[in-house]
Amino acid sequence: MLPTLPPASGDREIESLAEFDEVVAARGSLGGHRVQAVDLTDRTKELLGTDTSGAVFLGCAMRDEAVAKVRADGALVFPPVPHLPFDPYRGRLYTPAELFASLDQGYEGTPDALAYDWFQRTKADGDIYASMLRAVHDDSISDALDELLRGARVVGIMGGHATARGTEAYGGAARLGRELSRSGFTVATGGGPGAMEAANLGAYAAPYEDAMLDKACELLAAAPSFSPSVTAWAELAFQVRERWPEGNHSVGIPTWFYGHEPPNAFASHIAKYFANATREDGLLARSNAGVVFLPGAAGTVQEIFDNATPNYYGSRGEPTPMVLVDREHWTERLPAWPLLRALARERPMAARIALVDRIEEAPEALKRLSD
C-alpha cells in the first residue's frame, strides 16, 4: 500500500482547490506559491482579495479580471493550452479511468490514444513549442511521481510486453506482484501489457483471497493480447476491476513513445511520459528496494544494464538488488547473466545480484540481497 503522505515541509505547490482554499485562509497570501493546473474560475473573489506577488500560476483557468489582477501583483501566469489532449501542467499522475475515458466508444477516441496521435504529428516537425509542451508535461509527471513515492519501498518488475494473458508466465508475474505487494512493497512496472500488466494485476489482487487472482486471470484470457483490439483487451480489465473494486495500489510508468502498446488498467497510478529515456531511467532510479527482471527481449536486456551501470559505479549510492528470473533464458537464449556477473566481480554490487530458476524464488532472493 502506498503511504499517506503529510505535506512536505515548506511545500509551495498547490495542486487542488482544497489546498488553494487552505493556503488563502491560513496565510492570506499566495506569495511564493506555485498553483498547478487548478481551475480557479470560481475563486475570482479570493484572487482579487489575496496578495499574489511572487506566485506562479501554471495552466490555471481564471476569469479575465483575476488574470489582470494577479499579473498586476507581479505573478507569473502560464495560461492553459487550448486544443491539447493532455494537460502539460498537471499536478497528479494519471488514473486508468482518465486515460481510458470513452473506451465504450472505442479506444481510438480515448485521451490515451489522442495524446499518442498528437505526439506522432508533432515529434518530428522540429517545432520548439511542441517540444516545450512535452518537456513541461514530463517534468510535471516526474514531480508528481516523486511526491507519490516519497517514503515508499519500491520494487521494479521488468518483463516483456508479449507475455500473453492465460499463460503460465503471465500467472507467475501476477503472483509475484501479489507477493511483493502483500509484503509491503510498492510494485512498479513499465505500465504496459504482458508481464507488466500481470505484475500490476497481482498487486491489485493483494487484498483478496488467492482464488480471486486465479479467476481474474481466467477472465482476462478471453483477450490474450491487446492485438488486434485494444478496446476488447482493455474492457476485460475494467470488468475485472468492477467485479473486485478494492484493489491495492501499484505504479505503472509507460510511454507514448511506444504508442502501439497501451497502458494497463491495473496500475492505480500511471506516470505516462513522452520521452522514453526519461521514463526508463526514472523507473529504475525509483526502484529503491530492487528490481526483478523477468524473461524478455531487447527492452529488458537494456533495462538490466541501465540498472547495472549506476550499481557498478555507485552513482546512486549503495547498489540495489537485481534478481534475474529463468536461468535458461538469461544464460542461454540471451546470456545477460554471465556479463552481469563479470561486471560485478570485485565490486560491491556482486553481493546484490542473483539468478533464480523460478519466479516463486524472486521474493526470497530480494530479501536475501537486501540483508
C-alpha positions in Angstrom: 0.0 0.0 0.0 1.3 3.4 -0.9 1.9 5.6 2.2 -0.4 8.5 3.0 2.0 11.4 2.9 1.8 14.6 5.0 2.6 17.9 3.2 6.3 18.3 2.8 7.9 20.9 5.0 7.9 24.3 3.2 5.9 22.8 0.3 4.8 25.6 -2.0 2.9 23.6 -4.6 -0.9 24.0 -4.7 -2.5 21.2 -6.8 -6.2 21.3 -5.8 -8.9 23.7 -4.8 -8.8 22.4 -1.3 -5.1 23.3 -1.0 -5.8 26.7 -2.5 -8.5 27.4 0.0 -6.4 26.2 2.9 -3.4 28.4 2.0 -5.5 31.5 1.3 -7.4 31.0 4.6 -4.3 30.4 6.7 -1.9 32.9 5.1 -4.0 35.5 3.2 -1.2 35.4 0.6 -0.1 33.2 -2.3 3.3 34.8 -2.5 6.0 32.3 -3.5 3.5 29.5 -4.2 3.1 27.6 -7.5 -0.5 26.9 -8.3 -0.5 24.0 -10.7 -3.4 23.1 -13.1 -6.2 24.2 -10.7 -9.4 25.6 -12.2 -9.8 28.9 -10.4 -12.8 30.3 -12.4 -14.9 30.1 -9.2 -12.2 31.7 -7.0 -12.2 35.2 -8.5 -13.2 36.9 -5.3 -10.4 35.2 -3.4 -7.8 36.1 -6.1 -8.9 39.7 -6.1 -8.6 39.9 -2.3 -5.3 38.0 -1.9 -1.7 39.1 -2.3 -0.3 37.0 -5.2 3.1 38.8 -5.7 5.7 36.2 -6.5 3.2 33.5 -7.2 3.3 31.4 -10.4 0.1 30.1 -12.0 0.7 27.1 -14.2 -2.2 26.2 -16.5 -4.9 27.6 -14.1 -8.2 28.7 -15.7 -9.1 32.1 -14.3 -11.5 34.9 -15.3 -10.1 37.9 -17.1 -10.3 40.3 -14.2 -8.5 37.8 -11.9 -5.7 37.3 -14.6 -5.3 41.1 -14.8 -5.1 41.5 -11.1 -2.5 38.7 -10.4 -0.4 39.9 -13.2 -0.5 43.5 -11.8 0.7 42.0 -8.5 3.8 40.7 -10.3 2.7 37.0 -10.5 3.6 34.9 -13.5 0.7 33.4 -15.4 1.2 30.5 -17.8 -2.3 30.1 -19.2 -3.9 26.7 -20.1 -3.0 25.5 -23.6 -6.1 25.0 -25.8 -6.9 22.1 -28.0 -4.4 19.7 -26.4 -5.5 16.1 -25.5 -3.4 16.4 -22.3 -2.6 19.0 -19.7 1.2 19.8 -19.7 0.9 21.3 -16.2 -0.9 18.5 -14.5 -0.2 18.1 -10.8 -1.2 14.4 -10.4 -0.4 11.1 -12.1 -3.0 9.6 -14.4 -5.6 7.0 -13.4 -6.7 4.2 -15.7 -10.2 5.7 -15.8 -8.8 9.0 -17.0 -6.6 7.6 -19.8 -9.3 5.2 -21.0 -12.2 7.6 -20.8 -14.8 7.0 -23.6 -13.5 3.5 -24.0 -17.0 2.3 -24.7 -16.9 4.2 -27.9 -13.6 2.7 -29.0 -10.0 3.0 -27.8 -9.2 5.4 -30.7 -11.2 8.2 -29.0 -9.7 7.9 -25.5 -7.3 10.5 -24.1 -4.5 8.0 -24.2 -4.9 7.4 -28.0 -5.4 11.0 -28.8 -2.3 12.0 -26.9 -0.3 9.4 -28.9 -1.8 10.8 -32.2 -0.7 14.3 -31.2 2.8 13.0 -30.4 3.0 11.3 -33.7 2.1 14.5 -35.5 4.5 16.7 -33.6 7.5 14.7 -32.7 9.4 15.0 -36.0 8.4 18.5 -37.1 11.1 20.4 -35.1 8.6 22.7 -33.5 10.1 24.2 -30.3 6.6 24.9 -28.9 5.5 21.2 -29.1 8.9 20.1 -27.7 8.5 22.5 -24.8 5.0 21.2 -24.1 6.2 17.6 -24.0 9.1 18.6 -21.7 6.9 20.5 -19.3 4.4 17.6 -19.2 7.1 15.0 -18.5 8.7 17.2 -15.7 5.3 17.6 -14.1 4.8 13.8 -14.2 8.2 13.3 -12.6 7.4 15.8 -9.8 4.0 14.0 -9.2 5.7 10.6 -9.2 8.3 11.8 -6.6 5.5 13.1 -4.4 3.6 9.8 -4.6 6.6 7.6 -3.8 8.1 9.6 -1.0 8.9 7.1 1.8 7.7 4.0 -0.2 9.8 0.9 -0.7 9.6 0.3 -4.4 10.4 -2.9 -6.3 10.5 -2.7 -10.1 9.3 -5.6 -12.1 10.6 -5.7 -15.7 9.4 -8.0 -18.4 8.3 -8.3 -21.9 5.1 -6.9 -23.4 4.5 -10.1 -25.4 3.6 -12.3 -22.4 0.0 -13.3 -23.2 -2.8 -13.5 -20.7 -3.7 -17.1 -19.9 -0.1 -18.3 -20.0 1.8 -19.7 -17.0 4.3 -16.8 -17.5 1.5 -14.3 -17.1 0.2 -16.1 -14.0 3.7 -16.2 -12.5 4.3 -12.5 -12.9 0.9 -11.8 -11.3 1.7 -14.0 -8.3 5.0 -12.2 -7.9 3.3 -8.8 -7.9 0.8 -10.1 -5.3 3.5 -11.5 -3.0 5.6 -8.2 -3.2 2.5 -6.1 -2.5 1.4 -8.2 0.4 5.0 -7.8 1.8 4.6 -4.1 1.9 6.4 -3.1 -1.2 5.1 -0.8 -3.9 5.2 -2.6 -7.2 6.3 -0.5 -10.1 6.3 -1.7 -13.8 6.7 -0.2 -17.2 3.0 0.1 -17.2 2.2 -1.7 -20.4 0.7 -5.0 -21.4 2.2 -8.5 -20.9 4.3 -9.2 -17.9 3.9 -5.6 -16.8 0.1 -5.8 -16.7 0.4 -9.2 -14.9 2.6 -7.7 -12.1 0.2 -4.7 -11.7 -2.7 -7.1 -11.6 -1.1 -9.1 -8.9 -0.5 -6.1 -6.8 -4.2 -5.1 -7.4 -5.3 -8.6 -6.2 -3.2 -8.5 -3.0 -6.1 -7.7 -0.6 -8.2 -10.6 -1.9 -8.2 -14.3 -1.3 -5.8 -16.2 -3.6 -8.7 -17.6 -5.7 -9.6 -14.1 -6.9 -6.3 -13.8 -8.9 -6.9 -17.2 -10.5 -10.4 -16.2 -11.5 -9.2 -12.8 -12.8 -6.6 -14.4 -15.0 -9.1 -16.8 -16.3 -11.5 -14.0 -17.3 -8.7 -11.9 -18.9 -7.6 -14.9 -21.0 -10.6 -14.3 -23.3 -8.5 -11.4 -24.8 -4.9 -12.7 -24.6 -3.3 -9.7 -26.2 -4.0 -6.0 -27.0 -3.8 -7.0 -30.7 -6.0 -7.0 -32.7 -8.3 -5.0 -30.4 -7.1 -2.7 -27.7 -10.7 -1.9 -26.9 -11.6 -5.6 -26.1 -8.4 -6.1 -24.2 -8.9 -3.0 -22.0 -12.7 -3.6 -21.5 -11.9 -7.0 -19.9 -9.5 -5.4 -17.5 -12.2 -2.9 -16.4 -14.7 -5.7 -15.9 -12.2 -7.3 -13.5 -11.8 -4.0 -11.7 -15.6 -3.6 -11.4 -16.1 -7.1 -10.1 -13.3 -6.6 -7.5 -13.2 -2.9 -6.9 -11.0 -2.7 -3.8 -7.6 -3.5 -5.3 -4.2 -2.4 -3.9 -2.1 0.3 -5.2 0.8 0.0 -7.7 2.5 2.2 -10.2 2.8 1.9 -14.0 5.4 4.0 -15.9 4.6 3.7 -19.6 5.4 5.9 -22.6 3.7 7.3 -25.7 7.0 6.6 -27.5 5.7 3.1 -27.8 2.2 4.2 -28.6 1.2 0.9 -30.1 1.4 -0.5 -26.5 -1.5 0.7 -24.4 -1.1 1.2 -20.7 -2.7 -1.4 -18.5 -5.7 -0.7 -16.3 -4.4 -2.4 -13.1 -1.8 0.2 -12.1 -3.6 2.6 -9.8 -1.2 5.4 -10.6 0.1 5.9 -14.1 3.1 8.1 -14.8 3.0 8.3 -18.6 5.8 10.1 -20.4 6.5 11.3 -23.9 10.3 10.8 -23.6 11.1 7.1 -23.3 14.6 7.7 -22.0 13.2 9.8 -19.1 10.7 7.1 -18.4 13.2 4.2 -18.3 15.8 5.9 -16.2 13.1 7.2 -13.8 11.6 3.8 -13.3 14.9 2.2 -12.4 16.1 5.1 -10.3 12.9 4.9 -8.2 13.1 1.2 -7.6 15.0 1.7 -4.3 14.2 -1.8 -3.0 15.4 -3.7 -6.0 14.4 -4.8 -9.5 13.2 -8.2 -10.7 13.9 -9.0 -14.4 11.5 -11.5 -15.9 12.3 -13.1 -19.3 12.2 -10.5 -22.0 13.9 -9.4 -25.2 15.8 -6.3 -26.2 14.0 -3.9 -24.0 14.5 -6.0 -20.9 18.2 -6.6 -21.7 18.6 -2.8 -22.0 16.9 -2.3 -18.6 19.3 -4.8 -17.0 22.4 -2.9 -18.0 20.7 0.5 -17.5 20.3 -0.6 -13.9 23.7 -2.3 -13.6 25.6 0.8 -14.6 24.8 3.0 -11.6 25.2 -0.1 -9.4 28.6 -0.6 -10.9 29.8 3.0 -10.4 27.8 3.6 -7.2 26.4 6.8 -8.7 23.1 6.4 -6.8 24.7 5.3 -3.6 24.6 1.7 -2.4 23.8 -0.9 -5.1 20.2 -2.1 -5.1 19.3 -5.7 -5.6 18.9 -7.2 -9.1 17.2 -10.6 -9.5 17.1 -12.2 -12.9 14.4 -14.9 -13.3 14.8 -18.0 -15.5 18.3 -19.4 -15.7 18.0 -20.9 -19.1 16.7 -17.6 -20.6 19.4 -15.4 -19.1 22.3 -17.9 -19.6 21.5 -19.5 -23.0 18.8 -17.6 -25.0 20.0 -14.2 -24.1 23.1 -14.6 -21.9 23.0 -11.4 -19.9 23.8 -13.1 -16.6 27.4 -14.1 -17.4 28.2 -10.5 -18.4 26.4 -9.0 -15.4 28.3 -11.4 -13.1 31.6 -10.4 -14.8 30.8 -6.7 -14.3 30.0 -7.2 -10.7 33.2 -9.1 -9.9 35.1 -7.5 -7.0 32.5 -4.7 -6.8 30.0 -4.0 -4.0 27.2 -4.9 -6.4 28.4 -8.5 -6.5 26.6 -9.1 -3.3 23.4 -7.6 -4.7 22.8 -9.7 -7.9 21.1 -13.1 -8.1 19.8 -15.5 -10.8 16.9 -17.8 -9.9 15.2 -20.6 -11.8 11.6 -19.9 -10.9 9.6 -16.7 -10.4 8.5 -18.0 -6.9 12.1 -17.7 -5.7 12.3 -14.0 -6.5 10.9 -12.5 -3.3 13.2 -14.6 -1.1 16.1 -13.6 -3.3 15.3 -9.9 -2.9 15.1 -10.3 0.8 18.4 -12.1 0.9 20.2 -9.5 -1.2 18.8 -6.7 1.0 20.1 -8.1 4.2 
